């Protein structure tokens, strides 16, 4: 059963219902709605009127603004949900591919640092 909220567009309500049906977390739902809202603000029109070229230009816009790879991938994921699930137009996302996120290697302690760390825990007073 859809709970219609006053002041909410039918498109936003449909997306909200789609996310609820898939039991996405409230945080994910809020993020996806924010992502689509920011895309609509960029377009200056309803996001359901977007073209493949609009989406491509938006990704370039985000890159040019210095958006991190993780945030860029989050935007792509939110828009993918909107276009694939809510609008049933997966072809619009064809030019938006996730970007590679650089992997950060963990800090490896030297044998001497490990000895000092163990010694420090043995010498601490409770």
N, C-alpha and C positions, 0 to 999 in steps of 0.2 A: 504494500500500500504506500503510495507516494504521499508524503506530507508536504503540501504546497505551502511555501512560506511567502508572506506578502512582500512585495518589492523584489522578489527573485525572478530573474528572467526564466522562461521555459528551458532555454538552452543550459543555463547554469544548473537548474533543478534536475535536468536529465543527466548531466555529468555527475552531480552529487548522488543521484540515485544509482548510477552505474558504479560509482566507487563504493557505495554502501553495499550493493549486491555482491561485490567482490571482497567485502570485508576489509577494505584498506584501512589502515590506522587513521585516526583523526589527524595526526600530524601530516601524513602523506596526503590526505584529502586537502588539507589547508594549503600544502605546498603546491599541489597540482592546480588548485583554483587560482593561487597567486601567479603561477607560471602562465596560465592561459590569460589571466587579467593583464599581465605585463605585455604579453604578445598582442592583445587587443589594443592596448595603449600605444604600442609601437605602430600597429597597422592604422590606427585612428578609425577603425570600423569593427564590426562584429567579426570575431575570429572564424566563424563558420563560412565566411566569404573568401578566406585565404586561398592562395594558389601555391603550387610547388615553388614558383619563383619568390613569392612572399616569404615562405619558410626558409628558403636558401639565403635570401637577403637578411633575414632576421638572425640566422646563425652567424653570418659574416659580421653583422652589427654587434652581436655579443662578443665575438672574438676581438673585434676592433676596440671594444670598450675594456678589454683586458679581463674578461670573465674567465675564471679558473676552469681547467678541464672538468673538475668535479661538478661545478655549478652548471657548466655547459651541458654535461651529460644529464644532469637533473632536469634541466629545461627541455632537453630532447625527450626524455622519458615522460614528462608531464604532457607535452604536446602530442607525443605518440599515443598516449592513453586517450586524449581528447579526440584526435582524428581517427584512430583505429576503432575505438570502442564506442564513444559517444556519437560520432558522426558517421561511422561505417565508411570512411574514406581513407583506407590505408595507403593508397597510391600517392597521397599528398606528402607523405613522409619519406618518399623514396630518396630524396636528395639529402636528408638529414641523418647522418651517421654519427654514432658516438665517437668521441675522440679518445685517443690513447692517453691514459693517465700515467704519468711517470711513477715508477715504483721507487720508493725510498727504502734503502737498505737499513736494517736495524743496526744500532750501535753495538759493536762487539767489544767486550772488555778484554784487555790484555791479561795474561796470566798474573802479572804483578798487581793489576787493579783488582782482580778477583781475590787474591790473597789479602790485600788491604781491606776490601769490603767484608770478607769473612772475619778477619781479625777485629774490625770495628764492631761487628755484631756480638762477638764473644766478650769484648771489653765493656760493653754498655751495661750500666747499672739499671736495675728495675725499680 
